[in-house]
Amino acid sequence: MLSVAILAAGKGTRMESSLPKVLHKISGKSLIQRVIDSCVELNPDKIFVITGHKSQEVQKSIPKDKKIHVVVQEPQSGTGHAIQVLCKEVKKHEGKLLVLNGDVPLIRPSTLKRLLYLHDSKNADVSLITTKKTNPHGYGRVFLKGDFIERIVEEKDCNDLERENPLINAGVYCFNWGNLSEIINSLKSNNNQNELYLTDTVSVLENALSLEVEDNGELQGINNRIQLSKCEEIIQDSIKEKHMLKGVTFINKASCSISEEAEIGKDVIIEANTHIRGSTKILNNCLIGPNTFIENSNIGSHCEISNSTVYDSQIMDYIKIGPYSHIRPQSKISSYSKIGNFVELKNSQLEEESKVNHLSYIGDSIIGRSTNIGAGTITANFDGQKKYQTKIGKNSRIGANTVFVAPINLGESVTTGAGSVITKDSKDNSLAISRTKQVNIENWKKKKPLSN
């Protein structure tokens, strides 16, 4: 039987934030969620999340799952006290207890599996992950005696000689839960922090083993924004290297960010300062960026999107968007269409070969095939209470600065006069024009400006 305890009770004062530390995000996902995701791959029988500071906020962020249980540690008197609280909450202490920190978000399931294998194969009382650091400041030092761990000394309790030891405790433990429960309440807080250390159990348990791993970033703990940024860099480097090996080019890799869920095809070029978020999917031979943001959208092949934002939309093949376009949610742009500079689309559908080239707002609309929308066109879709739809048939030509007062329905091959305010439906092959007749007044004298 395998149980997991995730320590997530601390205040995280060095984050200088009103948000609990474990709720800060890396690549769009909270620290606590990342640790939970790593645990799920181990298929544990139970996962205990031990909360304390702003417990309700942390609890709301945790996915509802019958395997996941929240335990509140109050007050927060150290890692040993957290496990004391857990042992009181749970009656049966059976099998293995894997203890993780909620602020070590990059730990890999494969590494955890190696720890479990060592623990089982050696029938250990406790096994923990260690690593060597050239600058071990801030970490507890691990002292070995032969193949076994003799003791762990926290940084604040180390003397000068002990601080020279480069072998540090990564804060990941696997215990024989039954043996741990027998000694956990004997811990003392006679240390510089006046806390109950879980590490003090290691010197009491007889068979304590170390799994030393190379520090490749997965053991990075987070106590401040600098370390949060380092973890973000580690994840982003890993994501972008994966895509590059599959045929994606980054012009300026450091300036871009890509979500873990994103899918990007071959021969896609990602220009500088481009950010791809959520479950976005980009097919082959696209040019994305520079200065482009895409979230939860599907982008077809051979598309060019420059200096623009796209949210929750579907972009088909051979489409050009931008510069400075805003594609809002629930929009669909069909193949061989073009969205030009300073155009906003919202909840609209453009059929094939349609063009909205300049300075337009198209909202709640259906635009037919091969229709050209002139510069400055506005679909006035909101009457103050409800939003209405505009329909424009195929092969239509919409004059510059046309305003459609929805709901309105234009047929096929309709032309509108520039500057018109269209309030009535128009049939196929018609000209719709609505504007006052121009009047020229000759010999017009301007009024003299008032003197100050």
N, C-alpha and C positions, 0 to 999 in steps of 0.2 A: 504494500500500500504506500502511495506517495502523496504527501500533503505539501503544499507550498505556503510559506508565510512571506508576505511582501511588507517591509517596514516603510510606512508612509505617514508617520505621525508628526514629523518635525516641522518647525516653523519656517526654516530656510531663511533666517534673518539676513544672511549675506546676499540674498537675491535682491534685497531692497524693494520688495513688492508686496502689495496687498493680496496677491494671488498665492495660494499654497504652492510650494516649490514643485511638487509632483504634477501640478496642473500646467506648468509651463510646457510649451510645445517645441518639438523638433520636427522639421519638415511636415508640419501640419498635424502632428499626433502628440498627445501629452506624454510626459515621461512615464507616468503610471501605466498608461495604456500600452506603451511599448514593452514594459516589463511583463505585463499580463500576457501580451501576445507571444512573448518568448516562452512563457510557462505553458501556454495552451498546447504548444507542439510536443510537450512532454507527456501529454494526456494524464495529468494528475487526477487523483480522486477528489481532492478539494483544494481550493485556493483561498487563503485568508489574507485579506488586506487590512493591515493594522493602521488605523487612522488616529488622529488626535487633533492637531491644529486645524481649525475650520473643517471638522469632520464631515459635516453635511455637504459642503461644496465638493469635497473629494468623492463622497459616496454617490452624488448625482452623476459624476463623470464616469463611474464604473458601469460597464455593460451588465444588463440583467441576465444572469446565468445561474442556474441552480447549483453549480459547482463553486461559485464565488460567494464568500461570506465576509462581511465587514465586522471587524472587532475594534472597539474604541479604547484607546489607551489614554487614561486621564488620571493623574497628570502624566506628562512625558518625562520619565526619569531614566532614560537610556535604553539601549537596545536589549539589554538583559531584562529590564522591567517589561518591555514590550512582549517578550516571549513568556514571562511570568503571567501576564494578563491573558495571553492566548491559552496557556495551559489551564488556567482557571475556567475559561469559557468552554473549552473542549474537554469532555469527560474521558474519552479514550485516546491514549497517546500511542498509536500503533504505527509500525512501519518506519518510513523515512520522513524527515521534515527538512525540506529545502528552504533555506532562509535567504531572501534577496533584499536588496535595498531598492526602494522606489525611485532613487535618484541616480541609478546606474542603468541607463536606458538602452545601451547598445550591446548588452550581453547576448551572445549567440546561443540559440538552442543546442547547436552542436557542441559547444563548450560545456553547457550544463549536462548534456548526455555523457560527456567524458568524465565529469565529476561523479555522476551517479554510478557509472561503470566502475570507477576506482573504488568508490565506497562499498559497492556490493562485492566486488572481487576480493577485497581485503577484509571484508566483514568489520569495517571501521566503526568506531563510536562517533567520530566526527571527521569529515573531510572538507577541506576548504581550498579555494583558489588563491594562489599567490603569484606574484610576478616580481621581477627585479626592475627597479627604476634608478636611473642615474641621479635623479633628484627626488628622493623619496619624502620630501617635506610634506607634512600633513597626514601621512598615512601611518597606521599601526605597523610596527616591525614584527616579523615572524622569526623566531629562533628555533632552529632544528637541533635535535640530538639523534644522530644517525638518520634513520628513515622516518622518524617521528617528529611531530611538533612538540617542543618542550613548553613554549609559552608565547604569548603575544603581548607586546607592550604598546599602548597607545602613544601617539606622538607627544602629547602633552605630559606624559609620565616618563618619557625616555630620558636617560642621562646622556652625556655627550658621547660616550662610547657606543651606546645602543643606537643612537641616531645615525651612526656610520653604516649600519646594516642596510643594504639595498633591497633585501627581500621584504616585500610589503604584503599586507592582508588586503585582498580585493573586496572583502565584505560579502562573499558568496559562500554559504555553508551548507553542508548536508549532514544532518544529525540522525543517529538512532534515537527516535523520539522518546521511546520508553526510558532509555538511559539518561537522556537529557532532562526529562521531567523529574527524575529522582534528585537531581542536584540543582535545578534552576533556582529554587527558592533559598539556596544557601549563599547566593551572591551578596557581596558587600560593596558599599559605595565609598570605600576608603581610597579615593584617587583624587586627582587635581580637579576633576569636573563634578565630583560628588554624584556620580551616576552609576547605575548598575550596567556593567559591560557584559555583553554576550561573549566577548572574547575570553573572559575569565574562566569560562567553562572548559576551554581547550586544555588548560593545564591540569584540570581535575579529571577529565575523561582519559582513560588509559590509552586507547588506540586512536591517536589523532594524526591524520595524514595530510600532506600538502600536494596539490596538483598545480605545479608551476607551469604557467603558460606565458607565451611571448606577449608583451603588451603592444597590441596593434590598434588600440583605440577602444576596443569593446569594454574595457574595464574602467573607462573614464567616468569618474563620479562628477556630479554637478552640485556645486555649492554657491556659485555666483554666475553672473552673466557672461563672464569671459569663458568659463568652462562650458556653459550652454552653447556659446558660439563655436567652440572647438568641436563639440559633438555634432552640431549642424554641418560643419565643414567635413567631418568624417563621413557622415551619411551622404552628403551631396557629392563628394568625390567618388564614393562607391557607386552611386546611381549613374553619374555621368560616364564613368569608366565602362560600366556595363553597356550603356547605349553606344559608346564609341566603338567598342569591340563588335557591335552588331551593325555598324555602318552609318552612324550619325556623326556629323561634324559640328564641333562647337568653335565658333570664331574667337570667343573670349569666355572660356569655361568658368572662370572665377566670378563673372558678373551675372551668371544665370542660375536659376534654381529649378529643379525638376522633382515632381512628386514621385513617390515610390510606386504609385498605382499607374502612372502614365505609361502608355505604349507609343513608341516612335519607330517608324519604318526606316528602310534603307535609303541612303542618299538624301536624307533630310539635313539641311543646314540650319543651325540655330545661331542667329546673330547675337551680338552683345546685348546685355540687359534684358533678356527674355526670360519669362517665368511661366512655367507650365504646371498647373495645379490640378489636384483631384484626379478623377478617372478619365483624363483626356486621352484620346487616341488620335495619332497623326499618321497618315499613310505615307507611302514612298514619295520621294522627289519633291518635297516641299521646301520652301524658303520661309523661315519663321523669324521675324524680327528685322531690325533691332527694336528695342523698347516696346516689346509686345507681351501682353498678359492673356493667357488662355486658361480657362477653368471648366472642367467637367463638360468638355465639348468633343465632338467627332469631326476631324478634319480629313477630307479626302486627299487624293494624290494630286501632285502637280499644283499645289496652291501656294500663293504668296500672300503673307500677312505681315504688314509693316506698321510699326508705331501705333498699334491698335489693341483693343481689348475685346475678348470674346468670352461670353459666359453661357453655359448650359445651352448650347446651340449645335446645329448640324450644318456643316459646311461640306458641300459635295466636291467634285473634282474640277480642276482647272479654274479656280476662282482667285481673283485678286481682291484683297481687302486693304484699305488704307491709302495713304497714311492718315492717322488721327480719326479712325472710325471706332464706333462703339456698338458692338453687337450684343444686345441684351438677351436675357433668357427666352427660351422657346422660339427662337428664330431658326428658319431653315432656308438656306441659300442653295439653289440648284446649280448644276454644272455650267461652266462657261459664263458665269455672271460676274459682275464687277461692282464693288462697293468702294466709292472714292473717298476723298478727304472730307473730314468733318461731317460724316453721315452717322446717324443713329438709327438702329433698327431695334424693334422690340416686339416680340410675339408676332412675327410676320413671316410670310412665306413668299419667296421669290422663285418663279419658275425659270427654266433654262434661258440663258443668254439675255437676262435682264440687266439693266444698268441703273445704278443710283450713284451718280458720279460726284455730286458736290452739295454740301451744305444743306442736307435734308433730314427731316424726321419722318420715319415711316413706322407707325405703331399700329398693332392690331389689324394688319392688312394682308391681302393676298394680291400679289402682282403677277400678271400673266406673262407667258413666254415672250421673249424678244421685245419687251416694253422698255422704253427709255424714260426715266424720271428726271425732269429738268432741275437745274440748280435751285435751291431754296424751297423745294416742295415740302409742304407740311400736311400730314393727316391729323386733323383736329378730332381726336378720338374720344375726348372726355367732355361731358356737359356739366361737370360739377358733382354728379352723382353716379353715373354709369359710364362705362367705356363701350364704344361701338366700333364696328368693323368697316373698313374700306376695301372694296373689291375693284380691281382694274383689270380688264381683259387683255388678251395677248395682242401684240403688235401695236400697242398704243404709244402715243407721243404726248408727254405731259410737259406743258410749257413752264418756263422758269417762274418761280414764286407763285405757284398754284397752291391754293389751300382747299383741301377737301374737308367739308364739315360732315363727319360720319353721323349716322350710318348712310353709306352711299355705295352705289353699284354702277360701274361703268362697263359698257360692253366691249367688244373687240374692235381694234383699229379706231379707237377714239383719240381725238386730239383736243387738248385744252389750250386756250389762249394764255399767253404769259400774264401773270398778275391777276388771274381769275380767282374768285372765291366760288367754289362749286358746291352747291347745296342740293342739287337734284340729280337723279339718275339720268344716264345718257345711254342711248341705244348704240348698236354696232355702227361703225363707219360714220360717226357724227363728229361735229365740232362743238365743243362746250366752251362758252366764253361768257364771263360775267365781270364787267368792269365799266365804270362811268366813261362817258365820252370826253376826250381831251378838249379842253377849252384854252385857247391862247388869247390873252388880253394884251393888246399892243400898247406901247408907250406907258407901260406900268412904272409908276414911281415908287421907289422904296421909301418907307418911312425912315426919317432921320433918327438915329439912336439917341436916347436920352443921355444928356451929359451928366457926369457924376457930380 
